[in-house]
């Protein structure tokens, strides 16, 4: 069987959906999205069981204005309702009798560190001023641009003020040591590096710009109802505009005729032919595993830097928990040793560090009355280092036991539903290379023009979108990626049918 369309989009993650929406605003209507899973969204998905509703992946985001831009550029009112996080999150450090609430208000934040970090607000202001300068000096020169060649990227980089250069070669942790004297402040303000899927000891200090986005520029937000509402709303708009979806369809290999990419063949033998193809699968792994590029063979992929793998657990309790906020981090007392060893270990941690999201604190509708839903995320080694996850239940039990002791309330006896996804699960469900949660990491040789390109090197009708291409990982970065990908397509192709709306908007 052959399916034909003008635009074929492989995968239905946020990058795919946003790209499709942008293309419809420019007259492209003959669009087919094929998806391996039963539901759209990729990692930004939903799990419903026993009356509980869980967001499976991202639970909050920054740079909300990128979502505003997406809908504005497509001439539709933003259908999402944002909820600001205040505090941004709460951190439980081993050895401390109370948690640290992380507020955007620096005076309130300073009170959380009384007796530990004198003059924190002024130190934090200097940290954020420098982070803000990096953000604004790179946002339009580098972050929101694509580059046809590596020299073009290096030329753009040369336009960034040289005062930021030292932080390209300094770790985030070293930069924090230069600003803060307490281990507590350094640990807590380094947590943004984990949003990039790496440790602060391996993340370049230029990424302190993320601290600027969380404390100053926009803050953190969740979506009223569910993060999955992002997917539902965009899918609804796409269906209204005639975009088609084909679920339970996994792409296996390209169809190349006379040196031209004609489309792709699925694992069940169906042909999907299109004038334009967009891959929302991992931009590096897809080139190697599907396109068969020698430059991206498995040995090279394994040598690349990948983000940490997710170990996630979705737990429903038949009771309420007191004293916890929506977003919480639980950390031990051996931060440096933990970060240096656990992410390349072949065994699960005995005393894991983890994040807990409790959506029912903000939205009671996601759990039965009087109940609580908890999403646990523990960063762990990817499948290159720990391929065997037969001990997943044991790690889940260790996390629940530690959580119970840290919050001082009964938890395990109140569990009424529990689902565990190991890195193996994430690999199988979403084709995440070696179970890496956020795709390629952000070392110096994998950022900007060094990341896999949005435009394919061989076929002029194949494009990539998502976390492992440019500009990088995170929901707002993926939305920017969709703008870059759609921009290439609009520049080089014409829609097969005219748009009935009276005007278009620039991407």
Secondary structure by P-SEA (a helix, b strand, c coil): ccccccbbbccccaaaaaaaaaaaaacccbbbbbbccccccccccccccccccccccccccccaaaaaaaaaaacccccbbbbbbcccbbbbbccccbbbbbbccaaaaaaaacccccaaaaaaaaaaaaaaaaaaaccccccccccccaaaaaaaaaaccccccccccccaaaaaaaccccaaaaaaaacccccccccccccccccaaaaaaacccccccccccccaaaaaaaaaaaaaabbbbbccccccbbbbccccccccccccbbbbbccbbbbcccaaaaaccccccccccaaaaaaccccbbbbbbbbbbcccccccccbbbbbccaaaaaaacccccccccccccbbbbbccccccccccccbbbbbbbbbbbcccccccccaaaaaaaaaaaaaaaaacccccccccbbbbbcaaaaaaaccccccccccccccccccccccccccccccccbbbbcccccccccaaaaaaaaaaaaaaaaacccccccccccccccc
